[in-house]
Structures are given as structure tokens and as C-alpha cells.
């Protein structure tokens, strides 16, 4: 993930970059780069004096995100972009948000799907058509057989927060946070005892009705469908946008232009908004309070506790 951020920063022409890594081998290729300062040994050993508007990007493994954010704040960073999910527990995100706010730190969660060019295209098109009338989304996971070797039991047990929140956050970035909902779940997986199938419906803070579905034992995939009085739109895969203008019409792909097509989708746009506040009215960022709200919603519909035992 760090390499993706580095590529995005270079795409934006950023000339002074700090890179902090546990492993010297991972930063060997950066040696001799005049615009990059490398620190090895992990964030715990990082010592620096950040510039007033310097942005700290935290892309450690999930268990270290909270500690890394606190350490960078203690060094004097006052602008932080923290990788999703920040924490697997909403209560811990709430605590971090309160701590950083007291220190005057502006912190946002890196929900890069709400910075996708496809997201902004559908938001613009639906606005031209009078607004969104309803939404449905699927967060079916394409389960891989090696997951139990790649991820910890704790992370897998809360996989809806660790991973599925990407698509949930994208859908609710378009229609507003959930305000009221009913949710049902059944089944289980060896690594996810709270359920394997999830369905529900509700209404967003903007009054938009929505429904959701996920069946982690079947063949679906992530998708978001948005409807207006004029058209229907489908994001599947999420990086692409399709439009249907009538019930009998075929889905037609909508051309999408990207500033940096070689960079990971949404990274350049999200970083541009962090570096230049005037862009935030075009590219919505996700403050920690909103990230905590999305995580609480996921805890409810997926059957998780909201505090760590």
C-alpha cells in the first residue's frame, strides 16, 4: 500500500516525501532519491519535525494503525490520512477521534472508493437528473481459500469491517449515512461465526431508501446500483460505471476519465484533496466521526460487538 501512495504523490508532483518502513529491503530502491527521506525501523522509531501543513499518511497493518496515528500526532503532525478501517471496533475509532480533536489534529480515514472517478461521475450525473431516488448494494465477498493463512482470526472474524466497508462506504457516500434500517443474517463460516448471508433495508439521512445483500457462500461480487427518475446506474466493478436509460435498454458503459490511470484508483484524487483543501468540495473525505458511524452500522448488520472483549 505504501508503494501506491508513493506513486500517487509523485503523480501529483510532490517533491518532499518521507518514507517510514520496518524493513530496509522494502526501501532499498529509494536510496539515492533526492526527494525522499527514508526512515527504517518502524513508526515507533520515527523522529522528525513536520512542517505545519505536512500530511502524515498511515498505511501500516490494521493492528498498528491506532498506535501509529497517536505517535505521529505526538511528533507534531496536525493532518493525518489513516488507512481504513483505523480499527476493527467503532469504540476505538471514537476514542481516537476525541484524542486527536483535543490536539487540534485534522484526521480522515482513507476510503479511496469515494474518490474513484466513477463515484464522482455517477454523483454528477444523478445530480443532473434530479437526484437519487433509491439505492441497492451488494457486499458479497469473493472468498479465497488461503484467507485463513493470510489474515488473523481477529481480522477474519470482523471481515465486514476489515474489507466489506469499502463498498458499504461507497454506497453511503452517495446516499448519506444510514439513519434507520432492519437487518437479517443467517449461516456461518468457520472463520466468520456471526453469519454468511446478510440482507436488509433502510433509509439514509437524506431520506433515500436503500437495500443491501451479501451471500459469502455464493457467486456474487461487490456492486452498487443507483436509481433516478431518468436512469439507473451500476458500479460493478466499482471502478466502472454503466447506465441504463429505460427498462428495456441494455447497460451502456459510461466513459470515465482519470487524471492518473496508472495509479491505484482514487489514491491521487484523495491525496489531492488532503493536500489542497479547496478540492474537498469536489472530493469528499471521510472524517473519523463518519468512519466510526459506518463501522457502528457494520457492527449492527453483521452481528459484531462494538467493544473489544
PyMOL commands that set and color helices and strands:
alter all, ss='L'
color gray80, all
select helices_A, chain A and resi 2-11+25-30+43-45+62-75+90-102+112-115+117-128+147-150+153-157+159-175+267-275+277-281+288-302
alter helices_A, ss='H'
color red, helices_A
select strands_A, chain A and resi 17-21+36-40+56-58+79-83+106-110+134-138+178-186+197-204+209-215+223-227+232-235+242-244+252-253+286-287
alter strands_A, ss='S'
color yellow, strands_A
deselect
rebuild
show_as cartoon
